[in-house]
Amino acid sequence: MNLSSADYVKVGISLSLTGNYSLQGNSAYLGLLQWINRVNRKGGLQCEGHTGMPVSLTIYDDQSFSNNLQNNLKTLIDDDKIDIIFGPYSTNLVKSAASFCDQRGKMMWNHGGASKELHDYGYELLVSSLTPCDKYFLRLAEVTKVKFDSKLRVCRVINTTGEFSKSVAQSAVDSFACKYGSDNIVTKDIEISAAAPTSVFQHIGSFMPDVIVFVGSYKQDIEFVLNLSREMMIKPQLICLPAAGLDQFGNDAGDFGHMIVGPSQWEPCLRETSIYGPTLQEIKDSMHDGASLDYVFMQTYGMGLIVEYCVEMCKSLDDQLLRKAVNDVDIKTVFGKFVIDSNNGIQVGHDMNLIQWQNGYKRLLTDTGKEWEPFYG
């Protein structure tokens, strides 16, 4: 049977297949591709009067740059006439994409940016599936038992531009303040400087922290861990990095990643019940050997399942109808629970997890009763 372009559900995305976010961008691409393959194997999506419309994918590389992203989105919307727009990866790029899509009256399905601020801008056609970044480490004090005398000393090493770094680091402080009281917390903020990494360690060493929360790019996080191994005078009990939530962190950090704690939107040991869509084992069985199913892969796949659910519920590809339908979605997929605040599209149902690398493996700390082990002490 010959199909015209009108007989397809056209999905489009701009991802960072190269550049600073290429590790996560390529993982997101694989997750989206696997979801599309699954939909097409089962006969397509039921919508627009069709019993089954196959899904096509158009993808452009933004090279991790906002200007490229906006050019790609313009092409997807104006030239390719895409039906469903998936957002890019990274909070900064997602903000740029959401603004552009809002101006063009196009709905954006955000799987790759954990911004809270984004949902304060009044974007009516934006929905997100991730736990916001201001909640990344809110359960840190719950799963760790940091010992201190009079004051807990927390060092935040952050990029001062943008929301993500500051919000993630602040969530760790908020967690300890809730448990021990804000008067018992002393903090020191250090700006990440790619030009002078030695000065970062000098500032950390002079503070003598109990806890270090380092929030840079993935590359910066890895370089920090590798360089820390040479800083014999810095001996915190707890080190936290967002990069530690990725499977690739274990390969790149090696033995130096031992005892590092990180946030993760999803872990394979979590077994959701009564879910919409395939189980984790069914996804694994459909893939080639050796493919990594990290949380970036799964959050994109999971958003695909939400799109699938809404399209088949509405029997339509109209953005206004889909956005209205998402307000009433309260389901679990293999990625976890999906519920948004209907006022602004922010995710309120999904849980953030915390993991620790122990002997080359990620160990889930949240909701398992497993013991956290201190970095030193």
Residue pairs with C-beta under 8 A, 6 or more apart in sequence:
3 54
5 56
5 81
7 50
7 53
7 54
8 53
8 54
8 55
8 56
9 44
9 45
9 47
9 53
9 54
9 55
9 56
9 83
9 84
9 311
9 317
10 55
10 56
10 58
10 80
10 81
10 82
10 83
10 84
11 32
11 36
11 55
11 56
11 57
11 58
11 82
11 83
11 84
11 86
11 307
12 57
12 58
12 59
12 76
12 77
12 80
12 82
12 84
12 85
12 86
13 29
13 32
13 57
13 58
13 59
13 60
13 76
13 85
13 86
13 87
13 88
14 59
14 60
14 61
14 62
14 68
14 69
14 72
14 73
14 76
14 88
14 97
15 25
15 26
15 28
15 29
15 59
15 60
15 61
15 62
15 88
15 89
16 22
16 24
16 25
16 61
16 62
16 63
16 64
16 88
16 89
16 90
16 93
17 25
17 26
17 29
17 59
17 61
17 63
18 25
18 61
18 63
18 64
19 25
19 62
19 63
19 64
19 65
20 64
20 217
20 218
20 219
21 64
21 89
21 90
21 93
21 218
22 64
23 218
23 246
23 248
24 89
24 90
24 112
24 218
24 246
24 296
25 64
25 88
25 89
27 292
27 294
27 296
27 297
27 300
28 89
28 111
28 112
28 296
28 297
28 299
28 300
29 59
29 300
30 291
30 297
31 296
31 297
31 298
31 299
31 300
31 301
31 304
32 57
32 86
32 300
32 301
32 304
33 57
34 283
34 286
34 287
34 297
34 301
35 300
35 301
35 304
35 305
35 308
36 55
36 56
36 57
36 304
37 286
38 278
38 283
38 286
39 45
39 54
39 55
39 304
39 308
40 54
40 55
41 286
43 51
43 52
44 50
44 52
44 53
44 54
44 55
45 52
45 53
45 55
45 308
45 311
45 312
46 52
46 53
46 311
46 312
46 315
47 53
47 311
47 312
47 314
47 315
47 316
47 317
48 315
48 316
48 317
49 315
58 76
58 80
58 82
60 72
60 75
60 76
61 68
61 72
62 68
62 69
62 72
62 88
62 93
64 90
64 93
66 92
66 93
66 96
69 88
69 93
69 96
69 97
69 100
70 96
70 97
70 100
73 85
73 97
73 100
73 101
73 104
74 100
76 82
76 85
77 85
77 101
77 104
77 106
83 317
84 107
84 109
84 307
84 311
84 317
85 101
85 106
85 107
85 108
85 109
86 108
86 109
86 111
86 300
86 303
86 304
87 94
87 97
87 98
87 108
87 109
87 110
87 111
87 112
87 113
88 94
88 97
88 112
88 113
89 112
89 113
89 296
90 112
90 113
90 164
91 113
91 114
91 115
91 118
91 133
91 162
91 163
91 164
92 113
92 162
92 164
93 112
93 113
94 110
94 112
94 113
94 115
94 118
95 113
95 115
95 117
95 118
95 163
97 108
98 108
98 110
98 113
98 118
98 121
98 123
98 126
99 121
99 123
101 107
101 108
101 123
101 125
101 126
102 108
102 121
102 123
102 124
102 125
102 126
105 125
105 319
106 125
106 319
107 125
107 126
107 127
107 319
107 322
107 323
108 123
108 125
108 126
108 127
109 127
109 129
109 303
109 306
109 307
110 118
110 126
110 127
110 128
110 129
110 130
110 303
111 128
111 129
111 130
111 299
111 300
111 302
111 303
112 130
112 296
112 299
112 300
113 128
113 130
114 128
114 130
114 131
114 132
114 133
114 136
114 164
115 132
115 133
115 163
115 164
116 132
116 133
116 134
116 163
116 167
116 346
117 163
118 126
118 128
119 126
119 128
119 132
119 341
119 344
119 345
119 346
120 344
122 344
123 344
123 345
124 323
125 319
125 320
125 323
126 344
126 345
127 306
127 323
127 326
127 340
127 345
128 340
128 345
128 346
128 347
129 299
129 302
129 303
129 306
129 335
129 338
129 347
129 350
130 265
130 299
130 347
130 350
131 265
131 347
131 350
131 351
131 352
132 167
132 346
132 347
133 163
133 164
133 167
133 168
133 171
134 167
134 168
134 170
134 171
135 171
135 352
136 167
136 168
136 171
136 172
136 242
136 263
136 352
137 168
137 171
137 172
137 174
137 175
137 213
137 240
137 263
137 354
138 171
138 174
138 175
138 352
139 175
139 352
139 354
139 366
140 171
140 172
140 175
140 176
140 238
140 240
140 261
140 354
141 175
141 176
141 178
141 179
141 180
142 175
142 179
142 366
143 354
143 365
143 366
143 372
144 238
144 261
144 365
144 372
145 372
146 152
146 176
146 210
146 211
146 237
146 238
146 374
147 210
147 237
147 377
148 210
150 184
151 184
151 185
151 186
152 176
152 180
152 184
152 185
152 186
152 210
152 211
153 186
153 187
153 188
153 207
153 208
153 209
153 210
153 211
154 172
154 173
154 176
154 185
154 186
154 187
154 188
154 209
154 210
154 211
154 212
154 213
155 187
155 188
155 189
155 190
155 204
155 207
155 209
155 211
155 212
155 213
155 236
156 169
156 170
156 172
156 173
156 187
156 188
156 189
156 190
156 213
156 215
157 169
157 189
157 190
157 191
157 192
157 200
157 204
157 212
157 213
157 214
157 215
157 216
157 224
158 165
158 166
158 169
158 189
158 190
158 191
158 192
158 215
158 216
159 165
159 166
159 191
159 192
159 215
159 216
159 217
160 166
160 191
164 215
165 192
165 215
165 216
166 215
168 213
168 215
168 242
168 263
169 189
169 213
169 215
172 211
172 213
172 240
173 185
173 187
173 213
176 185
176 211
177 185
188 203
188 207
188 209
190 200
190 203
190 204
192 200
192 214
192 216
192 220
193 199
193 200
194 220
197 223
197 224
197 227
200 224
201 227
201 228
201 231
201 234
204 212
204 231
204 234
205 231
205 233
205 234
209 236
210 236
210 237
210 238
211 236
211 237
211 238
211 239
211 240
212 234
212 236
212 238
212 239
212 240
213 240
213 241
214 220
214 221
214 224
214 239
214 240
214 241
215 221
215 241
215 242
216 224
218 243
218 246
221 241
221 242
221 243
221 244
221 249
222 243
222 249
222 252
222 253
224 241
225 239
225 241
225 253
225 256
225 257
225 260
226 253
226 256
228 234
228 239
228 256
229 256
235 375
235 376
235 377
236 375
236 376
237 374
237 375
237 376
237 377
238 261
238 374
238 375
239 259
239 260
239 261
239 375
240 260
240 261
240 262
241 249
241 260
241 261
241 262
242 262
242 263
243 249
243 262
244 253
244 257
244 260
244 261
244 262
244 263
244 355
244 357
245 262
245 263
245 264
245 265
245 295
245 355
246 262
246 294
246 295
246 296
247 292
247 294
247 362
248 292
248 294
249 257
249 260
249 262
249 357
250 257
250 357
250 360
250 361
250 362
253 260
253 357
255 360
257 357
258 357
258 358
258 359
258 360
259 356
259 357
259 358
259 373
259 374
259 375
260 356
260 357
260 375
261 354
261 355
261 356
261 365
261 372
262 354
262 355
262 356
262 357
263 352
263 353
263 354
263 355
264 295
264 352
264 353
264 354
264 355
264 362
265 295
265 298
265 299
265 335
265 336
265 350
265 352
265 353
266 295
266 298
266 299
266 302
266 335
266 336
266 353
267 295
267 353
267 355
267 362
267 364
268 280
268 293
269 364
270 336
270 353
270 364
271 280
272 332
272 333
272 334
272 336
272 337
273 332
274 332
275 331
275 332
275 333
275 334
276 305
276 309
276 331
276 332
276 333
277 305
277 308
277 309
277 333
277 334
278 286
278 334
279 334
280 293
280 334
283 293
283 301
283 334
284 293
287 293
298 334
298 335
299 335
301 334
301 335
302 333
302 334
302 335
302 336
302 338
303 335
305 333
305 334
305 335
306 326
306 329
306 331
306 333
306 338
309 329
309 331
310 322
310 325
310 326
310 329
311 317
311 322
313 325
314 321
314 322
314 325
316 322
323 345
326 340
326 345
327 340
327 342
329 338
329 339
329 340
330 337
330 338
330 339
330 349
331 337
331 338
332 338
335 350
336 349
336 350
336 351
337 349
337 350
337 351
338 347
338 349
338 350
339 347
339 348
339 349
339 350
340 346
340 347
340 348
340 349
341 348
351 366
352 366
353 364
353 365
353 366
353 367
354 364
354 365
354 366
355 362
355 363
355 364
355 365
356 362
356 363
356 365
356 372
356 373
357 363
358 373
363 370
364 370
365 372
